[in-house]
Amino acid sequence: MENPTKVLIVEDDLITQQILGLYMIDYNHIIVSCGEEAIKECEQNMYDVILMDIRLKSGFDGVKAFKRIKEIKGYKHVPILAITAYAMRGDKEYFLEEGFEGYLAKPFLKENLIDLINTILKEAKV
């Protein structure tokens, strides 16, 4: 049975897109490859959670796209999770201070991603 949670995945690496697509197979999800596409998608559709890569090869990076999406009507409280290869000391704290509701360093296990999504969504509903 498909999970009704709508997930927007913003990822430009094709292999990571495939992995995240498999990880999110039970979710109603769509994958876009750049910040501009993510913004356009959020202007046209509503998502429950967004998985945002930070280092996108073209256009807006994940932080800039995050800030623009948060300005879209209805997205102020939608959780956006930083899913990134930035994994040095202080990176997690930096992204959380920027306003991301969650952080997960690549590579990660499917269980880690699902747990983070479930925790964030549960907290968002409280």
C-alpha positions as CSV (number, residue, x, y, z in Angstrom):
1,M,0.0,0.0,0.0
2,E,1.4,3.4,-1.0
3,N,2.1,5.9,1.8
4,P,0.0,9.0,1.0
5,T,2.8,11.3,2.2
6,K,3.8,13.5,-0.8
7,V,7.6,13.8,-1.0
8,L,9.5,16.1,-3.3
9,I,13.1,15.0,-3.9
10,V,15.6,17.6,-5.2
11,E,18.7,15.8,-6.4
12,D,20.9,16.3,-9.4
13,D,23.0,13.1,-9.3
14,L,21.4,10.4,-11.4
15,I,22.6,7.5,-9.2
16,T,21.4,9.2,-6.0
17,Q,18.1,9.9,-7.8
18,Q,17.7,6.2,-8.5
19,I,18.6,5.2,-4.9
20,L,16.2,7.8,-3.4
21,G,13.5,6.7,-5.8
22,L,13.9,3.1,-4.5
23,Y,14.0,4.3,-0.9
24,M,10.8,6.2,-1.5
25,I,9.0,3.5,-3.5
26,D,6.2,3.3,-0.9
27,Y,5.7,7.1,-0.9
28,N,4.0,9.4,-3.4
29,H,7.1,11.1,-4.7
30,I,8.6,13.1,-7.5
31,I,12.2,13.9,-8.3
32,V,13.5,17.1,-9.8
33,S,17.1,17.9,-10.5
34,C,17.6,21.6,-9.7
35,G,16.5,24.3,-7.3
36,E,14.5,26.2,-10.0
37,E,12.5,23.0,-10.8
38,A,11.8,22.5,-7.1
39,I,10.5,26.1,-6.7
40,K,8.3,25.7,-9.8
41,E,7.0,22.3,-8.5
42,C,6.2,23.8,-5.1
43,E,4.4,26.8,-6.8
44,Q,2.1,24.3,-8.6
45,N,1.7,21.4,-6.0
46,M,1.7,20.9,-2.3
47,Y,4.2,18.5,-0.7
48,D,4.3,17.1,2.9
49,V,8.1,16.9,3.0
50,I,11.0,17.9,0.8
51,L,14.4,16.2,0.5
52,M,16.9,18.8,-0.6
53,D,20.3,18.1,-1.9
54,I,22.6,21.1,-1.1
55,R,25.2,21.1,-3.8
56,L,23.2,21.3,-7.0
57,K,25.2,21.6,-10.2
58,S,23.1,24.2,-11.9
59,G,21.2,27.3,-10.8
60,F,20.2,27.7,-7.2
61,D,22.0,25.6,-4.5
62,G,19.9,23.8,-2.0
63,V,20.1,26.6,0.6
64,K,18.9,29.3,-1.8
65,A,16.1,27.0,-3.1
66,F,15.1,26.2,0.5
67,K,14.7,29.9,1.3
68,R,12.7,30.6,-1.9
69,I,10.4,27.6,-1.2
70,K,9.7,28.8,2.4
71,E,8.4,32.0,0.9
72,I,5.8,30.2,-1.2
73,K,2.3,30.3,0.2
74,G,1.6,27.2,2.3
75,Y,5.3,26.1,2.6
76,K,6.3,28.0,5.7
77,H,5.8,25.0,7.9
78,V,6.5,22.2,5.4
79,P,9.6,20.3,6.6
80,I,12.6,20.6,4.2
81,L,15.4,18.1,5.0
82,A,19.0,18.7,4.0
83,I,20.2,15.5,2.3
84,T,23.9,16.2,1.6
85,A,27.4,15.1,1.2
86,Y,28.4,18.0,3.5
87,A,29.4,15.9,6.5
88,M,32.2,17.8,8.2
89,R,32.0,18.9,11.9
90,G,29.6,21.8,12.1
91,D,27.8,21.2,8.8
92,K,24.7,19.7,10.5
93,E,24.5,22.6,12.9
94,Y,24.9,25.1,10.0
95,F,22.1,23.7,8.0
96,L,19.8,23.4,11.0
97,E,20.6,27.1,11.9
98,E,19.7,28.0,8.3
99,G,16.3,26.6,9.1
100,F,16.3,23.1,7.6
101,E,14.0,20.9,9.8
102,G,16.3,17.9,9.4
103,Y,19.7,16.8,8.2
104,L,21.1,13.6,6.8
105,A,24.6,13.1,5.5
106,K,25.3,10.9,2.5
107,P,25.7,8.0,2.3
108,F,22.9,6.8,4.5
109,L,20.6,3.8,4.9
110,K,17.0,3.6,3.8
111,E,16.0,3.1,7.5
112,N,17.8,6.3,8.5
113,L,15.9,8.3,5.9
114,I,12.5,6.8,6.7
115,D,13.1,7.3,10.4
116,L,14.0,11.0,9.9
117,I,11.0,11.6,7.7
118,N,8.6,9.9,10.2
119,T,10.1,11.8,13.1
120,I,10.0,15.2,11.3
121,L,6.4,14.6,10.2
122,K,5.3,13.5,13.7
123,E,6.9,16.7,15.2
124,A,5.3,18.9,12.5
125,K,1.8,17.6,13.4
126,V,2.3,18.3,17.2
